[in-house]
Each structure stands twice: as C-alpha cells, then as structure tokens.
Amino acid sequence: MKGRIPREKIEEIKDRTNIVDLISEYVTLKKGGRNFVGLCPFHREKAPSFTVNQEKQIFYCFGCQEGGNAFSFLMKINNMSFPEAVRHMAGKVGVSIPQGEMNGRRAGEETERDKLNRINLMAAECFSENLLSPGAKTAREYLAKRGMDDAVIEKFRLGYSQDGWRHLKDFFERKKVPLHLVEKAGLIISKGNGQFYDRFRGRLMFPIEDLNGAVIAFGGRELGNGEPKYLNSPESPVYIKGKNLYGFFRTKDDIRKKGEAIIVEGYFDLLTLWSAGITNVVATLGTALTRNQIGLIRRFTRNVIAIFDPDEGGKKAVERSLPLFLEEKMHAKVGLLPEGNDPADYVMKHGDKGIADITNRAISMVDFYIEEVMTKRRSLEDSLDSMGDSMAFISNINDRIERNLFIKRVSEKTGIDQGDLKTAIQRDMAKSKKAPQKSGLEEKKIVRVDKVELALVHILILYPDKISMLKDETFLKYFTSLELKRLAVILTESFREGKIKTPSDLIGDMEDGALKDKLLKLLVEPNPFDPEVVDKVLTDTMKKLRDKWYKGRRKILQRELIKAQELNDQGLKDRLLLEKEKLLQEEKRPNSRND
C-alpha cells in the first residue's frame, strides 16, 4: 500500500540491528550463559530477571513477562508507535526510509511527537547560532567565567535566546512552522488574541535531551538581575520533567562503565564536573528526585552519590529521596560539601581531585539521615516529632530485612531500645495496613495453552529444517488452538517458500497475551530438545498431537450420542454411530505422509 514502510526495508533494519547493543543503551546487561541479563526497565526488582537473547534477537523479563524483539522494546521503553520505532532504528543503523513511507500516513506527514522534536531541534540550532552573534557577548563572557570551553558548549549544545519579544516567533514564521505547535513545545506563549511572544528572552540556553538524544525542552538562565534566575520549559507531550534528567544522554555510557552515578542539582554543576573529567554525572531538573528518575539511573547502575548543597535544603533533599532509593534497592551515598559551596564552585576552586575527595569520603545516605535528620534536633518536641516521622518512614520500607537493619541502626544512634522501636513500628504498620499491592505489575489473565501443540511449534521454531519431515500440511488439522495453528501455518508456509521465519520475526507478529509470554520464556531458556534425538521427539510429538485430536473427537461424539439417546432421536443416533465407526477406522489407518 502506498505510504507504508516497505517490508524489505523493515527486514533490512532488523538484519542490521543487534538487540543487545540496542538494549544496552537503556539497561546495563551482563553475560549470563547464552543470554545477557540485567535489571528490568519495566518494573522494580531486586535481582536481574530481564533476559536478552542475542542469537534469537528477543528479550523477556521473567518478573513482569514483558518481552518481544528490538522494535517492541523501543515501543515499550519510549512509548513509540511501530512506524516511529522502525524509523528510529533506521536512523541508528543507516537505512534510509523516504519521509512518505510511514505505515499508512500520507507522504510527508509526521506524528505530533516528530513535529515537536523537530521544532525543539530547530530552536536548539537557532539558539546555538545566536551564541556567536554580537548580542550574545554577555553570555559568552559568562560561560568563560564559569570555565566552559568550546568543547563543552558544542557537546551540550549551549545557546542564547535573543533579548526581545518576537525573535524566535519570527524565526518559526519564516520557516512556515505552525505557531500553535511551537506553543505546544513550550517555546512561545499565546497572548490569547492569536498573538504570540517568546518564552525565553536574553537567556543562556541549556537544551534538555531525552535518553535517545532528542531535544525535548530547554532551561534558560537569566544573565542580568531579572527573575526567575532559571526558567524551564513547561511540560509537553514530549517532556515530563520528573521522567528526565539533564545530561543523561551524554553521560549514561560513562555511568555504566564506572558503575556509579554522581547526582547534582544544577546545569552548571554537571557541566563543571564534566569539564573537569568527571563524566559519570547527571543532574535533576529543578525538582526533587522522583521515582522515575531514580528508576532511569538504576538501569545503568545501582550505585549513586548525591552531592547536594550543605544547607537545610540539601538535608531536606536527602530526606525526600532516601525512601525512593531504598525502594529501588539503590546503594546511595551522600557527598558532603563544605558550607557555602555548590559542586560547580568547589570544582572551580579545587579541581577534579577536590570532588574525588568528596566522593571518596561520601557516607551512606541511611547514616546521613539518621545522624543529620533524626538525631540533631534542638528540643524535646523536635526529637519527638523526629521519631514520629522516622517511625512513619521506617514503616514504609517494604523489605523486612532492610527495615530491621534500619531499626537496628536507629536504635544504636538514638539509644532507644530496639525491641520497643520494632514493636512501635509494627503497631504503626498494623494501623495503616492496606490491601496488598501488585508491586507495579499488571495481573495477567491466566490462559491454558496446550502443551503438545506448544511443544510442536517450539520444535519447528528451533529446528525449521525439520518442517521437511512433515511432508504436507495435514497435521495442521489436529491443532485445537487457533493461535498455535496460525504460528504453525506461518512457519510451514515460510519454509515452503524457501524462507526461514526467525524467532524475532515470529514474536514481532504476535499480539501480547499468555501464548506470547509462554513462547518468549521458552525461547530464552536453554534448548530442551537435543539435536541428536530431535527427529524422534518431533515424530513422538506429532503422534501425541494426532492421538489427542482423535481422543477429543471421540469424547464429543460420545456426548452427542448420549444426548441423541435422551431425545430418543433414532435418525441422529444412527448418523452419529456411523460417524463414530468412520472415525475409528480413520484413526487405525496410519497417516502415510506424516506418521
């Protein structure tokens, strides 16, 4: 059909894609036998159950049952449609797809996400060019003062928004970009009468990229005395600040390699550390750390050092984020800066060795919470309030071992009897006990899958050359599951046409459900069929399939005969007896082609 991505293009993209390389951009994977394993990006788990099979080009999580091929991974992780995932992979592996070939869209038509990402990229390029203009002298001087060289400016696409009300608006009008989309991207603001003005004016601009490197938003720093000091893009269809981190696209590989992430709060904190050679760093986006952001980091490492400002606000940041780190099973530490310093200032004064000293002396976030938040209270009332807050906090630690260790350390620091503290917390937990949660996983409908039919399909997937043993498609009539029969038809027809249907292809064509889950699980597990005896296993499985079908037909006929007897319908009874005799003769007769 006109406008669709040609099948041969999709095949070429799949052939060039290595699913391990693709998923490694989002999850830290380690070799485990014939598979690669890591922590699942789709649900919270203590031990790695997310499995990627390079040979079959599929993935499967034994914890939440998410699975599929390279395209379905991109669709799930980035909330993409199939055409978006195909085009994204095409760009990565160097396959050219004409703009009009977008799976049923008119030539040249884009999704809203495509349009907003393109608009943001255009804005970033415009801001970057502005930084070289005479009007950006103050911005360039400020960057030099903060130690930002050309390499940093280019790497992180720093730019400048001209000081005026219509510069960016006019830029997009000249490019014939609809202004309502520019507004949706958060770059201009509507006056309410069909008129628009620039959101960012006279500011140093920091493009915010998603995990794929697409520009999704901006932060702008005031260079004079205006307010606010930092202005950020509003949330949009492509940008949710609690689900993104500044600089992560640029630093994720170093975070993975070093096995540790340093978390800072500001744009310049990250850029200054990166300039000093500390590249395993990521920054929040002007808000407290969220569970989504911590989950994002957790895909690449479980070890973090949070460097917050050493004031009351920094302590509050630790207090807010510690429960999230504990829930995500992260090994979190706090890097303590001297009073009056932020990470950027400290690096400017002491260089990378200064920050290295801070990170080397970082203390457990749990110890920091107990010592700085719980025990350093000025009055008895404050201490009682602190203990009340702490009991509520400890009550929310789901892991029993983690909770008991926390109670033990609190007891040691405060002098409160460990038994009394545990009793109080258990009483508090009993009061607030709620209905059991499903730990973030959706309950899946339990569907029975015929084991014999599944085994036959499994053999044909692993050993497609054995389809030649089946001579013709007579065996297909013995399937009772329409889904499994459809897979068997696809496999046999592909083989007859001289093609081999790979596991990745087959899984990609299946709809989500119990059968897909079972098949994915089987395909990432070790091959249960020994090549030396697979011919006999296939023959035995075919016989079981045939026997099962005839047994089922006999039962059906027997029930119908009983019903005909009850109705005293002699004509129906005679027809059923004849059909039963015919079935018995057919069953006794060997299937000359497949048995």
Secondary structure, DSSP 8 states (H G I E B T S, - for coil): -TTS--HHHHHHHHHH--HHHHHHTTS--EEETTEEEE--SSS--SS--EEEETTTTEEEETTT--EE-HHHHHHHHHT--HHHHHHHHHHHHT----TT-SSSS-TT---HHHHHHHHHHHHHHHHHHHTTSGGGHHHHHHHHHTT--HHHHHHTT-EEE-SSSSHHHHHHHHTT--HHHHHHTTSEEE-SSS-EEES--SEEEEEEE-TTS-EEEEEEEESSS-S-SEEE---BTTB-GGG--BTHHHHHHHHHHHT-EEEESSHHHHHHHHHTT--SEEE--SS---HHHHHHHHTT-SEEEE---SSHHHHHHHHHHHHHHHHTT-EEEE----TT--HHHHHHHHHHHHHHHHHHT-EEHHHHIIIIIIS--SSHHHHHHHHHHHHHHHHT---HHHHHHHHHHHHHHH---HHHHHHHHHHHHHHT------TT----------HHHHHHHHHHHH-GGGGGGG-SSGGGGG---HHHHHHHHHHHHHHHTT----HHHHHHHS-SSHHHHHHHHHHHS---S-TTTHHHHHHHHHHHHHHHHHHHHHHHHHHHHHHHHHHT-HHHHHHHHHHHHHHHHHHHS--TTT-
